Every structure is written in C-alpha cells, then in structure tokens.
Amino acid sequence: MTRPKTLSTQHTLNYRINLKKKEMYKKANQLGFSHALVVACSQELDLLLNKYQGIFSKNEVR
C-alpha cells in the first residue's frame, strides 16, 4: 500500500527544490554556468523537479 501524497510531501519537495536552486545559482555565480559542480547541481535539481511533476501533475488531471 502506498502512502497518500500529502500537502506535507508537496511542501517538502518545494523546500528541497528551492534550496537546490539557491545552491545552483550560488555555484554558478562563483564558478560559471558550465562548471562540473554547477552541472551536477542542475542535474540534481532536474531530478527533484521530475519527482515533483511525476507526483503532483497526476493529481491535477483528475
């Protein structure tokens, strides 16, 4: 049985997404947008965004 998607889950993901964005922008300003650490951070952000979209876009369609 899967756990229902709660508002808490949405807030947690939003929080993690915003933290990762800030981290990425800070690294990009310090190192440049094409630096490996910035790219890795961007990929981590992509994973969080994909997870968010996969969970919550299904709920909006219904």
Backbone torsions as a table, in degrees:
resi	resn	phi	psi	omega
1	MET	NA	130.1	-178.9
2	THR	-90.6	151.2	178.0
3	ARG	-74.3	137.4	178.1
4	PRO	-64.4	148.9	179.0
5	LYS	-76.1	109.6	-175.5
6	THR	-98.9	166.5	175.0
7	LEU	-61.8	-33.3	177.7
8	SER	-60.3	-42.4	177.7
9	THR	-61.7	-42.7	179.6
10	GLN	-63.5	-44.5	179.5
11	HIS	-64.3	-39.9	179.7
12	THR	-63.1	-46.0	178.7
13	LEU	-64.7	-43.1	177.1
14	ASN	-57.8	-43.3	179.6
15	TYR	-62.0	-47.9	-179.6
16	ARG	-64.2	-37.5	178.1
17	ILE	-63.9	-46.2	-179.3
18	ASN	-65.2	-38.8	175.8
19	LEU	-62.8	-44.0	-178.8
20	LYS	-65.6	-38.3	176.4
21	LYS	-60.0	-47.8	-179.8
22	LYS	-61.5	-42.7	178.4
23	GLU	-61.0	-43.5	-178.5
24	MET	-65.5	-45.2	179.8
25	TYR	-62.0	-41.2	179.2
26	LYS	-62.7	-46.6	178.7
27	LYS	-63.6	-40.6	-179.2
28	ALA	-63.7	-39.7	178.8
29	ASN	-67.3	-33.0	-178.7
30	GLN	-83.4	-39.0	-169.5
31	LEU	-111.8	-18.0	-175.0
32	GLY	100.0	150.2	-173.0
33	PHE	-65.9	-24.5	-176.2
34	SER	-96.9	3.7	179.1
35	HIS	-65.6	145.6	-176.2
36	ALA	-58.0	-37.2	179.7
37	LEU	-68.6	-34.5	177.7
38	VAL	-70.3	-42.7	178.6
39	VAL	-62.4	-43.0	178.6
40	ALA	-62.6	-41.5	178.2
41	CYS	-64.4	-40.9	177.0
42	SER	-61.6	-39.8	178.5
43	GLN	-66.7	-37.8	176.0
44	GLU	-64.7	-40.0	176.5
45	LEU	-63.0	-42.7	177.1
46	ASP	-56.5	-42.7	179.3
47	LEU	-62.6	-43.0	178.2
48	LEU	-63.8	-43.1	179.3
49	LEU	-65.1	-40.2	177.6
50	ASN	-64.2	-40.2	178.0
51	LYS	-62.8	-46.3	179.0
52	TYR	-58.8	-49.2	-178.3
53	GLN	-63.6	-40.5	-179.9
54	GLY	-64.1	-34.3	-179.2
55	ILE	-81.7	-48.8	-167.0
56	PHE	-95.8	-21.1	177.7
57	SER	-70.4	-30.1	177.5
58	LYS	-65.4	-36.0	-179.7
59	ASN	-70.4	-30.8	-178.4
60	GLU	-75.2	-26.7	-177.5
61	VAL	-69.9	-34.2	-176.5
62	ARG	-69.7	NA	NA
